[in-house]
Amino acid sequence: MKSTFARQFSLTAGMILLSFVLLGCAFSSLLYNYMLREQRSSLSTNALAVSSYLSTESSLSNLTDWDLQLSVSYGANVSDTDVLIADTRGIVTMCSCDQFQCSHLGLKLPANISDSIDQLGYVYASGVLEGIYGDERYLYGVPVQSATDGSLMGYVLVSSTAKDVGAVINKSIGLFLLTAIVVLLVAMLATAVLTRRQSETLRSLSRAARQFAHGDFSARIYADGTDEETMELATAFNNMAASLEKSEALRQEFVSNVSHELKTPMTTIAGFMDGMLDGTIPKEKHAYYMRTVSDEVKRLSRLVRSMLDISRLQSTGEEIKKSRFDVTEALGRTLLTFEQKIEAKNLDVQVNMPEKEVWVMANEDSITQVIYNLIDNGVKFATDGTPFCLTVSTAGSKALISVANSGPTIPTEELALLFDRFHKSDKSRSLDTSGVGLGLYIVKTILLSHGEDITVTSREGITTFTFTLALTK
């Protein structure tokens, strides 16, 4: 199978070569026809000039005038032609040769030449003039008519060798071929360089694709100095490669985190179950450890459910169905579901909301989940007996919803990582044994799908999460 370079080079070379062949044929044809027209025009002009000059003679049967001989010879030499003057019988009486008694004198013109002149008033032909010239010629003949009565006095035949025309054409074609060869070589060299550079980019693309197939997403292609389209292809490919590399890193991190999160409860469940089966754990403590196993199973269930929620949020290609609802009502309704947890930690709930409804345009179920996760996170890490604040306000075209709790201050370097999958700060990990580290990631994913944002601050023991929603009338 031919490579891209070979196919493109062959196609380009063939097209250029064919173009030059067609151009050469057209040029040769035009040049040949032009030379014939010029030759005929020159011969006819000379023949008419000699005929006009001879029309004042009394007779052409025996031309011996030296001045006439010199004039005819001079004109023939200047125009690079041969002149024959014949009487009415077609007998040559004068020739443009530089001598009176040349070999052409006394010869008879072919009958078809004189007949054509008599019938048409001229003759133009090419070929061998039998009995007079032995080479290929172009000739033009006209009658000589008396200036007094217009009677036929004889014939004038002007001719030139065909090799003169052929020589001009051959020289022109030779120059054309030389120019064509030089241009063809330059074009082939340029085509070879450009095609090879393009094919090298494609080979780099192929090599990178093979590396991708083997799981190596670090490959990149470089196409500096190539055409704009190839540069766009290289840039798009490298962007795709960077995205795949990042996705692969995230996937590996996700698998590692999932493996870690699954390992701990599975090890606990397996240990306690084996202990109860082999008698290591006394029967009277089975109920206690079974509750621990049940808690770990529930934790696994929450992990799987959260992972399914994330998969659904990230994989759906459908447009989010938004509706108009009162965010204060959604906040109050969600807060009621945490009544027992709030009472268990003796939290002082402080709700700051406008007296009127705050209407927003969003997916109500998704935003309810956002509020639920933020309240759950805030209650979970709030210190017992401290204030727990919920605030709804407006700013321009946005509604601002904040959830704040009092507890350990989160380090600044940890704040940017709170919304990552499975991320837990060290203090939170020690306090929270039931979480799976996906609640805030789900919050971020939902808000991004709405085109909204969320921020977090943690100062002097107060941590505040604030997100935005689009207001509507």
N, C-alpha and C positions, 0 to 999 in steps of 0.2 A: 504494500500500500504506500502510495506516495505521501511524503510529508507536506504540511501546509506550505513550507518554503518552496519545495519543488513544484507543487501545483501552481502556486501564485506566480512564481518566476517564469515557468513555462508558458502560462497564459499571457502574462505581460509581454514576454519576449515574442511570442507568436503574433500577438495583436500589433506590436510595433513593426515587426518584420512584414506582416501582411499590409500594413498601412504604407510602408515604404515601397513595396512592390506595386501596389495600386497607384500610388503617387508617381512612381517612376514610369509606369505604362502610360498614364495620362499625360505626363510631362513629355515623354517621347513622341506621343501622337500629336500633341499640340505643336511641338517644335517642328516635327516633320511637315505637317500641313502648313505651318507658317513659312518654312523654308521654300516649299513648293510655290506658295503664293508669291513670295518675294522673287523667286527665280523666274516665274512666268512674267511678272510685272517688269522685271529688268530686261528679259529677252524681248518682250513685246515693244518696250520703249526703244530699245536699240534698233530693232528691225524696222519700226516705223520711221525712226530718224534717218536710217540709211535709205529707205524707200523714198522718203521725201526728198532727200538730197539727190538721188538718182533720177527723179522724175523730170528733171530739167535736161537730162542727156537726150541726144538725138537717137541713140541706139545702144543696146547692151550686147550686141552680137560680138563686138570686138573692142573691149575696153583696154586701152593702152596708156591712158592718161596717168602720168607719174604722180601728180598731185592728188588725184582721186585714190590711187593706190595707197599713198601715205596716209590720207585721211581715214580710209577704211581700216588700215592696219593700226593706226594710233587709237582709234575708237575701240577696236577689238581688244587691244592690249589693256586699255584703261578699264574696261568692263570685264576683263578676263573671259572673253568669249571668242568664238570663231565665226567669221562671216563668209558666206558664200553668195555670189551674185550670178544668177543664171538668166539666159535669154528665154524667149517664149517657148522654145523647144525643151527647156530644162537642162541645157548644156551650160556647165559652169564656165563663165568667162572671166571671173575675177575672184580671188581669194584673199583673205586677210593676212596670209603669210607674207613675210618680208621679202618676197622674191616674185618676179613676174612669171617665171616658168616653174610653178610648183606642181606637185603631183596631182593636185585636185583639178587643175585646168583641163577642160575637155571632157570631164566626167559628166554623166547624166544623172539628174535627180531621180529618185524612184517615182514611178508614175502616180502612186497613191498620194505622194506629197503635193505634186503639182495639181492633181485633180481636186484634192481637198481645198487648196488655196483658191482654185477657180470657182468651186461651189460655195464655200463659206466665206471667202475673203481673207482667211487666215488658216493656219494650221498650228496646233500645239500637240506635241507628242513626245514620248520618251522611248528610248531603246537604241538599237544599233542602226545607223544610217547605211544600209547595204551599199557596198561598192564605193563608199566615200570615206566614212570613218569606221574603224573597227572596234571602238569602245562604246560603252553605254553612255547615252547623252540625253539631255533635255533640249528640245529645239522648238523654235517659233519661226514660222514663215509667213510672209505677206507678199502680195503682188506689187510690182512697180508699174505705175500708170503714168501715162504722159501728162505733163502739166498743161498741155495745150488742148488736146482732144479727149483725154481720159482713156486712151487705148492702152491695152496691155503691152508693156515693154519687156517684162521678165519677172523674175522672182528674187526675193532676198530671204536668206535662211540664216538665222542667228542661232548658235548652239553653244552649250557648255557641258563639260563632262559631269556625269552623275557622281563621280568620286568626290567632287568638291562639296556637294551637299552632304554626302555621307561622312566626309571628314568633319564637317561642322557638327553634325548630329552626334558622331562618335565622341568628339571632344566634350560636347555638352553632357552626354550621358556619362562619360567617364568622370567629369567633375561632380555630377549629381551623385554617382555611386560612391565616390570618395567622401563627399559630405555626408551621405546617408550612413556609410560605415562608421564614420567618426561619431555622428549623433547616436547611432544604434549602440555603439560600445559604451558611450557615456550614459545613455539611458539604461542599458543593461547593468552597468556598474551601480548606478543609483538605485535601480530596482532591487538588485541583489542585496545592497546594504540595508535599505528600508525594509524589505521583506524579511531578511534575516533578523532584524531587530524586532519586528512584529512577531515572528515565529518564536523568538527567544522568550518574549513575554508570555506567549501561549504555553511554551514548554515549562516556564516557571510556574504558571497557573496549574498545569498538569501535575508537576512535582508537589506543589502545595496541596492539591486535592488528594494525592496519594498519601501524604502525611496526615491529612485530616482523617482519611479512611482508617489509619492506624492509631487514631486517637491523639495525634500531636497537633495541637491548635496554635502552636507558636510560629508556624511558617508564614512568611510574608513574600509578596512579589514586588519587584522594583522595576519601574518603566520610565526612568528619567530620560527626557529628551525625545520620547516617541510622540506619535500623533495624539491629538486631544482625546479621541475616542478610547484609545488604548490606556491613556492616563486615567480616564474616568473609570474604565473597567478595573484597573489596578487599584484605584482608590476605593471603589465599591467593594472589591474583593477583600482588601485589607481591613476595611471597616467591618465586613461580615466576619472575617477571621478574628478580629479583636472582640466582637460581640460573642462569637462562639467560645473563644478562650475564656471570656468572663463568665459566660453561662456554664461552661464546664467546671470552672473553679467554684462557682456557686453551687452547682450540682454536687460536686464532691464534698463541699462543706455541708450541704444539706444532708447528704447521705451519712456523713460522719456524725452530724448532730442528731439525726434521727436514730442512728445506731446507738449512740450514747444514751439518748432519752429512753429508748426501748430496753436497753441492756439492764439499766438499774431496776426498774419494776419487774422485769422478767426474772432477774437473778433473785430478787426478794421473794417473788411468788414461788419460784422453783425451790428455794432454800426452805421456806416455811412448809410447803407441801411435802417435800422429802422428809423434813424433820417430823411431821405428823405421821407420815406413812411408816417410817422405820422406828418410831417410838421414842426418838430423841426428845420430842416435845411431849410432855405429859398430856393425857386426855383432858384434864381439868383446865388446861390452858388453850385447848383447841379453839374455843370460841373467840378468845382474845386475838389469836393469830389469824383466825379466819377473817375477822374484821379488818386486820391489816392487809390481808390478801385482797379482800373486797375493795379497800381503798386504792390499792395499786391497780386493780383491774379497771376501776372507774377512771383512774388517771390515764391508763392506756386508752380507754374509750374516748376521753377528752382529746388526747393527742391525735388519734385517728380522725375524730370529727373535725378538729381544727385543720388538719392537713387536707381533708376533703374540701373544707370551706376555702382554703387558699387555692387549691387546684381549680375549684369552680370559678373563683374570682379572676384567676389569671388566664384560664383557658377559654372563657366565653368570649365570642366575637360579637355578641349582640349588643346593641345600644342599650344603655341603662334606662329603664323606664322610670321617669321622674313624675312626681305628683306634688300638689300643694298641700302642706300640712303645718300645724302649729308645733314648732320645736319645743316650746315650753311644756306642752301637754305630753309630748313623747318623753321629755326628761323626767317629769314628775311620775309618769306611769312606770318608767324603768326604775326610778329610785325606790318605789314601793316594793319591788321584788327583792331588795337588799335589806328589808326591815330587820330580819332576824340577825343577819351578820353585823349590822350597824349596832343593834342593841347589845350583841355579844361583846363588842369591843368598846361599848359605852361612848360612841363618837357623838360629838356635838355638830349636828348637821345644820349648815347655814345655807339657805337658798336665796339667791339674789336674782330676781327676774322682773321684767317690766310688768306693769299692771295689765297692759293690753297683750293680745296674742302677737307672737313673732312668726309670721308666715314665711316659710322657706320653700324652695323648689329642689327636691331631691328624691331619692328612693327611700321611702319611710322605713322599710324593713332593714335596709342596710345601715341607715343612720341610727336606728334603734340599737343595732348590734354594736356600732361604734360607741354609743353612750354606755351600753351595758359593759363593754370591755374596759372602758376607762374607769367607770365607777368600781367595777370589780377589782381592777388593779389598784385604785386609790384606797379602797377599804382594806384590801389585803395587806398593804404596806404601811397603813396609818398606825401611829402609836396609840395605844388604848387611852381613851378619855380626852383625845385632842379634837380640835375643830376639823370639820370636813365640809368644804365649801363647794357649792355649785352655782355658777354664774352664767346668765344669758344677757348679752348686750348687743347693740348694733353699731356699725361704723360704716358710713357710706352705703354701699349696696350689699354689704355682707353682715351676716349674723355671727357673733363670736360666742362660742360655748366653751366654758372653762370648768375643769375639775381639779381641785386642789386639796392636798392632804398634808398633814404634819407628820414627819418621820425623819429617818436618816437622810442627810443631804447627799444627793448623788454627785459624784465627782464630775467635773466639767468634761473630761475626756470620755466619760461613759454616756453622756447625754446623746451624742450623735449615734450611738450604737443601740439605743433602747429599742428602735423600730426594726432591728435586724432579726431574722429568724433565729429562734432558740437562744437569743442573747439574754443573759441574766447577770446583773452586777453581783459581785461576791457577797455583799451583805444580803441582797435579795435572795440569793440562792440558799443561804443558810436559813433564812426565815421562811421561805416558800418551798414546801415539799410537794405541793399538789399542782403547781403550775407547769406548763410545758413550754413557756417562752414564745408563744405564737400570738398571744392576744393583741399586743401592740403592732405586730407585723400586719395582722388582719386589719386593724384600724387604719394604718398607713395605706394599705392596698385599696381599701374601700374609698378613702378620701381622694386618692390619686385618680381613681376611676371616675370620680365626680369633678375632677379638675380643681379640687380644693386642697388646702394645706393644713398641717398641724405642727405646732411648736411645743417645746417643753423647757421649763426653767426649774432650777432647784437652788434656792438660796436660804441660808439660815434655817434649815430644817423644813422648809415649805416647798413642795414640788407641785408645779402647776402644768397641766396639759390644756392647750387651747387650740381649737380647730374652727374653721370657717365654713359657712354655708351661704349660698346665694339667696338673697331676700327676694320676695315676690309680693305683689299687692294682694 
